[in-house]
Amino acid sequence: MGSRLDALNQWVLEVARLTRPAAIHWCDGSDTENAQLVAQMEADGTLIRLNEETHPNSWLHRSHPDDVARVEHLTFVCTSEREDAGPNNHWMAPADAHAKMDALFDGCMRGRTMYVIPYCMGPIDSPLSRCGVEITDSPYVVANMRVMTRMGAAALARIEREGSFIKGLHSIGELDPNRRFIVHFPEELTIKSFGSGYGGNALLGKKCHALRIASHQARSEGWLAEHMLILGIENPQGETHYIAAAFPSACGKTNLAMLIPPEGYREDGWKVWTIGDDICWMRPGPDGRLYAINPEAGFFGVAPGTSINSNPNALETIAHDTIFTNVAVTADNQPWWEGLNHGQPVIDWRGNDYDFSKGTPAAHPNSRFTVSARQCPSYSHKAEDAQGVPISAIVFGGRRASLVPLVFEARDWTHGVLVGAAMGSETTAAATGAVGVMRRDPMAMKPFCGYNFADYFGHWLSFDKPGAQLPKVFHVNWFRKGDDGKFLWPGFGDNLRVLEWMIKRVEGKAGAVETPIGNLPKEADLNLDGVRLSDEARAKLFGFDADGWRNEFASIGEFLREYGPRMPEALHAEQQRIAGALGA
């Protein structure tokens, strides 16, 4: 191997000396290698083959019952200066963190194979892509990384050409929750993860590299690494607009990314194209517009709630060649989860006989599927475009049962950054902790931003410069509830009605009502053909509650002040401008 791989070879040897594996395997990503790994995991029970007739080439993996979600309280960002990590991250001094982690890694791979996984986040030939190498002792991680990244020989060749890569070291350890840490060193472009086999903690290309480390890289290199889906909307004239949208986990990102237009729209010729469902890397192009790639090659989606009604495209995507994690199974060995419209679970996600009388879920609420994006019926070949796709609109949204209307448009870029920064959502099962609590989740990046949020907002603001053709910014809330506790908006495919209004706003073809919180559509501005809305729904989805927003903006002001003097003055000024307008 050439001299540009010396640093990689040296690091692999150092890790092997520390972890003392029985064997070292360099992953090439080939079909043969994958078949051998799968056979090995079937033999030891790591993977259980599912019904070959209904779900060919698909497997079930059961993780340890204490290892089923991201662990934000055990996730650290280790910068030399504590203030650089910010109050949005748990911090540890880098030297202390390395010492703590290396003590855990000491001898941890005895009797195991150490896998070296070269991978590329993004199309292999894209200038926007970035490479990494994950070292792990988990064949399950290898199998998932093969689906989620461009993994193997081509990635290694790019690493050799560029001579740079993100280092990720992972071991499942003993899966002891008291010996579990996910630690990031942004200044060293290094990740160390110990004690978890769960997706976001173990597939280091995903949240660890593509968001926490990449957000830090993006700041120094002048781009954005964001927790956003990317979808294309093609109108009947054949023109496609691309939208990037940020929602906290389990708030319908995958459903929106794979949206199927309502019947009337389909008949008129509207199409929706899926570029990505979770992560978006954007940078300014020569024409001043933001261009985006999806750095991932697959979907690591939440299974519960995925059904023929909510997301037929996802259901079709996962009909074959899929790894399911922590779902239940039926008597004929098909995967099953809550919200699926057919079948009955007989074995729960822990592998026990399922007892309906207990009222507990058969599948874990955060159970997952890992599948290649190319299997999606709405997958766009533009996802492989080396230059990325131009973004017309950026959308923020969360789960808000009250106050927040169906959609509003930010006045300008600065207002849009404040809308993203102030975004709130009720918590879901994707992270450990209480569910249904309202928390601020700026840009849906609270668990994922690799540096101080105040600096991150400043970085967002920096894109507004002469010559920039920035996307319009919107905020949506599909989750507004009525007095009876039921959702007021039908959601799913009907969300296209809202996206159509956004595109028309981008093109200057739709009206809006100016309010202090932004521009709201009038009911007549949306195509509501075939949608039945109650009077309460109309009032709450398109209305604006000044008293409620006065309280909200007071709370937003407090939130911004938590970040101290680093918070950009422009955001304080914008918050005060709107608070003033609300008070008038």
N, C-alpha and C positions, 0 to 999 in steps of 0.2 A: 504493500500500500504506500502511496506517495507521501511526501513530507507534510502535505496539508492535513493528513489524517494523523500525524504524530501526536497532536494534542488529544485527539479522541482515543487513540490507542493507549496513551499514557494514563488517561483518566480511567479507562476500563481496567487497566492493570491495578491502579490504586484502589478502585472499588473492590476488585476481586481479592486483593490483599486484606482489605478491611472485612468483607462479608464472608470470605472463605467458602465459595460455592463448590459443589462436587464437579460441576461442568460449566462451561461458558458456551452459549449459542448465539451467534450473530444472525439476526433475522433478515431474510431476504424477501419476505412478503409473498413467496410463491404459493401456488395452489398445493404443491406437494408438501411443503412445510406446514401449511395450514391443516391439511388432511391428517398429517402425523400428530400434530398438537391436539386436534379434536379427538382423534382415536385415543390418545393418552388420557385426555380429560374424561372421556366416556368411561374408560377403564377404571379410573380412580373415583368416579362419581361427581367430579367437578361440573360436568355437563351431563344432562339427561336428554336423550333423543326424544323429540316429540313425534306426534302422529305423522308418519311419512306421507300419507295420502292427503291429509288436509293441510299440513305445514311441512312440505319437503325441506330437507336440509336445515332444520331449525332445532334449537336446543333450549333447555331450561337450566339456569344456574340459580342455586339458592345461596345467598350470602349469609354470613353469621347474623343471627337475630339482633345483635348489638351493633350491626354495621350496615345500615340501610339508608343513610342520607348523608349529605354534607355536614361536617361538624365545624360550624363557624367559630365556636369558642376554642377550638384546638388548632385553628388556622392562623399562622403568623406571617407578617411581613417584616423582614429583618434588614432595615436600612441602617447605615452607620449613625445617622441622626434620627432620633425618635420622631421628631416633628415632621420628617419627610414621609413617614408612614401615615401620620395623621390620626385623629381620633376615630376615624372610620375603620382602622385596622388594629388588631392585636399586634404588639411590637415586642421583639426580643433583640438584644444586642447580637450582631452577627457572630462574634466569637463564642458567646454563650450558646447560641443556637447550634452552631456547628458542633461544639463539644457535646451538647445534649443529644443531637441526632446521631453523631458518630458512635457514641456509647451504645445507642440502641442498635445501630447497624453492625456493631462488632460481632462477627461470627454468625450473623442472623441467617445466612444462606447455606449453612452446613447441611449437606445431604440433599440440597436442592440445585436445580439448574439456574444459572444467571443468564437472562435473556437480554441481548443488546438490540434495541429497536431504533434504527434510524428512521426518521419520519419527516414529512414536509406538511406544514399547515398551509393549505391553499394549493391551487393548481401548480404542478411541479415546475412549470416554466414561467410562472408569473413573477414579475419584479416585486409585487406586493406580498408574496409568500415568504415564510420564514421557517427554517429547519430546526429540528431538535433531535436529541437522542434520549430515550428513556431506558434505563437499566432497571429490570424488575425480576422478581422470582415467581411471578404469577403468569402461568400460561393463559389464564382467562383474560388478563390484561393484554397480552400479545394478540389474542383473537379479536378483542374489541378495538385495539389500536389499528389493526389491519382494516377494519371497517370504517373507523372514524377519521383516519388520516391517510395521506399517500405514504405508505410505509414500505421500506425495503430498499432494493438495489438502486432505484432511481433517486431516492432521497439521499442515500449514501454518496452517490456520484455528485449530487448538488453540494453536499457538505464538503466534499473533497475540492470542488471548484471554488467554493466561497471561503472555506477555511474557518467558518464560524457556525455555532449551533448552541441551542439552549440545552443545558445539562439537567436531566431529571433522574433522580435516584429514588426507587420505590421498593419497599418490601412489605409483604402482608404481615411480617412478624408473627406474633402469636394471636393476632386479632383481639388483643386485650384493649378495651376502651381506655384503660388507665395508662397504656403505653402507646398512645396514638397521637401523632402530630403531623400537620401538613405545613411545611415551612418554606418560605420563598425568600430568595436573596436577589432582589431586582438589580442591584448594582453589579452583581456577579453573574447575572443571567442563569441562576441555578435554582433548582427546586429539590427539596428532600421530603419524602412522604413515607411515614412508617405506621404500620398497625391497622390499615384499612384496605379492604379489597373493593370498596364501593366506587362506582363510576367516577364522580367528580373528584374524589380523593386519590384515585389510583390511576385513572387514564390521564396522565399528566399533560398530554397535548391539549386537553379540553379547557377546563376553567383555569388551571394553574398556569399553563403556558399561554393559551390563546387570549386570556383576559388579564390575569394578575401581572405576569411578566410582560406580555405584549403591551398592556396599557402604559407601562413604564417605558418600554422601548419606543412606543408610538409618540410619547411626549417629547423624547429627545430627537426623534427623527421627523416630527411634523405630520403625523397621521393620527387616526383614532382607532382604538380596539374596543369594540362595544358589544354588549349583551343584547343583540338585536337580530330579529329575523330579517330576511330580504325576500320580497316577492315582486313579481312583475305583473302589471295589469294591462292586458291588451284590449283596446276598445274595438268596436265593429269596423273602424277604418284601418285597423292593423297597426296602430301606433301603440307602443308599450312604454308605460311609465313604471319606474322602479321605486319602491318604498321600503325604507328601513324602519323597523318598529321595535321599541324596547318595552318589554313587560317582565315583571318578576316571574320566577319559575312557577309553573302550574297555573298560569293565568291565560292560557289559550294561545301561546306563541305558535306551537306546532299546528293547531287548528287553523290559525289565520294564515300561516305560511302555505298551507295546502288547501285553501278555501275553494269550494265549488260554488260558482255563481248561482243565484236563484234562477228558477226556470225561465222567467221572462228575459233575464239578462243572457242566459245561454242561447235562447232562441234568437236574440238580437246579434249574437256573435261575440259576446265578451268572453275572454279567457283569462285565467289566472295561472301564472308560472311560478314555480318554487325554486328559489336560488339557495336559501338556507333557512333553518328554523331556530337558530340559537345565537350564533356569533357572526359579527360583521366587522371587517377591517376596511376602513375608508381613508382615502387620501385625495387631495386636490389634484385634478388632471390639468393638462395644458390649457384647457378652455375655462378654468376657474370653477368647474363643477366638481362635486365630490363623487369619486368612483369607488365602488365597493366590491370586495370578494367575500365569499363564505370560506373561511379557512378550513372548515371541516369537510369530510367526504361522506359522512353518514349522519344519521339521526340517533340520538340517545334520548328517546321520548318517554314521557310518562304514560303508562298503559291505562290505568283506571280512567274511565270517562271516554276512552277512545271507542267509538261505535260507528255503525253504519249511518246513524243520524248526525253525530257530532263531526266525524272526520272519515268519510268513506275512502278518501285517498290514502290516509294513513293505514287503514285496515287492509287495503289492497297491497300497500307497500310491504307490510309485515306478514304476508301470506306464505312467504318462503324465504330461505336463507337469512334467518333472523336469530339473534340470541336474546332470549327473554330472561329477565332477572327478577326473582321474587314474585312471580305471578302464581296463581293457583292452577290446578289441572283438572280436567273432566275425566269421567270413567274411561273414555277412549283416548286419553292422553293428549287432548288439545289444550293449549293455553287458555286461561280464563281470568277475567278480572271484573270488578264492579263496573257496571255501565255497559258491559257487552250484552247485546240483545239476545243471545242464544246460548244454550248449553247450561250445565249445572256443575259447580265445583264439587269434587269429592276429596281432593287433597289440597290443603292450604299452602301458603307460601313457605311455611316452615317445614313442610313435608309430613304433616300430621293429617289424620282423617278430619275432614271438615264437618263441624257441628253447627248447623244452621241456628239451633236454639240459643247459642251463646250470643248471637248478634254481632260478632266481631267480623271484620272484613276477611274474605278468603284470600285475596291478593293484598300485598302490602300497599298502602295508599301511595307510596312513592316507587312502586314496581315499574320496571323499565323495559324498553325494547331497543336493541342496537341493530341497525340495518343500513345498508348502503343507500345513499340518496338517489342513486341512479334507478332504484326500483320504484320510485314514486311516479305515479301516472302523470303528475303535473310538473315533474322535474324539467328544468330548462337547461338546454345545452350551453346557455350563456354562463352557467355556473362554472364552466371550465375556461371562460374567457380570461386570458392572462391580464388584460387591462382592467377587468372588473366592469360593472354596469353603473351608469350614471344615476344618481339618486335625486328624485324630484321632491320627495317629502320625507321628513323624519317624524315618527309618531311615538308619543309616550303614552303609557296607560297602565292602570293597575286595577285592583278590585276595590271599588268604593261603593258601599251600599247606599250612601246618601251624599248630598251636596253636589257632587261633580256631574255636570251634564253629559250627554252622549258624546259630544265632540265640540271642541273649540280650537281656533287657530291663533297662534301667537302673533303679536303685532310685528315683531322683527326678530332678528337673531338673538339679541340680548334677552329679550322677553322669552324666547324659546329656550335658551339655556336655563333661565330661572324656572320655567315650567318643568323642565327635566330635573333640575336640581331639587325642586320642592315636591317631586312626585311621591305620592303616598299609596300604600296598598295594604290590604289585610293579609296576614301571613298564611302560608299553605304548608302542606306536608313535605315539600321539597327540602326543607331545612329542619333540623331538630329544634324542639321548643313548642310553645303554645301556638295553636292555629286560630286565625280569625282576629288577631290583634293588629290595629292600624299602626304601621311604622313608615317613616320616611325611607324611601329606597331610591335615591337619586339615580336617574337614568337606568334603573333596575341593576345598578352596579354596586350596591352596598356590600354584598359579600365578595365582590370580584375586583374592585379597583385596587391596583397595586401600589398606590401612593395617596398622599393627602388629598381629600376631596376638594379642599379650597384651591389647591394647585391644579387639580383636574378641571374644575369649573373655569379657571383662568385659561387653561389650555383650550377648552372649547371656545371661549370668547375670542381667542387669538385667530380663529379662522376667518373672522369678519374683517377683511382688509380689502383695499382697492383691487378691483378685478375679480373678486370672488363672486361666483354665481351660486350662492348657498341655497340648499333646499328650504322650502317652507316648513315650519314646525307646527305640529298639531298635538292635541291631547284627546284621548278617547276614554270612555268608561262603559264597557259592555255590561257591567255588573250592578248598575243602579237598581235598587229594589223599591217596591211599593210598600204601602202600609201593611199589606198582608205578608210581607217577607219574601214575595216572589219577584223574579227578575222582570223588569218592565220592557226590556228590548229583547227580541227573539234571538239575536246573536247569530253565530255560525255563518252560513252563506249570506244572510242579510247584512252582515257587516260590510259587504261590497258596496251597499248603498251609501255608506258613510265615506268609504274610500273614493267612490266616484265623485262625491262633492269635493273632497280634497284635491283630486286631480283637476277638477274644473276651476278650483280656486288658483291652483298653480298656473293654469292656462288663462286665467282672467275671465272665465266664462260663467261664474256662479256668484250669487249675492251672499251677503252676511250682515248680521247686526253687530255693530260695535258695542262692546260692554267693557267695563274696567278690566275684566279677567281675560279678554280676548274677543275674537270675532266668532259669533255663534251663527249656525244656519237657522233660517226660518224653516218651519215645517215644509213649506212649499219648495224650498231649495233642494230637498232630498226627494229622490224617486221612491215613494212609499207604496207603489202599486202592489196590491195584494197583502199589505201589512196592516193588521188590525191593531190599533193602539187605543187604550182607554183614555179618558180625559185626564186621569191622574198621570198616565205615562207621558202624554203629550206635554203636560205642564212641567213634569220633572226632567224629562229628557232634553227638552229644548228651552227650559227656563233658567233663570238666574236668580239665586237667593242672596241678596246683598248682605243681609245680616250674617248668614252662615259664612260667606266669603270674607267678611270683616274679621271674624274669629280665625278663619283659616290663615289669612295673611299675617295676623298677629303671631300665630304659631310658626309660620314660615320665617318671620323675622327672628324669632328666638332660635330656630334651627340654624339659620345662617350665622348668628352670633356665637354659636357653640364652637365655631372653627377659628375664632380669634382674628388677629390682624392679617392672617394670610388670605382671608376671604376677599375676593375681588370687590372693590368699591362699587363697580358697575352693577353687581347683583344686589348689594344693599340699596343702591339708588333706585333700581327697578322695583324692588319690593316696596320701598317707601312711596314711589310714584303711584303704584297700584293701590296700596293701602290708603293713600291720600284721596285717590279717585273714588274709592269705595266709601270713604268717610263723608264725601261731599253730599 
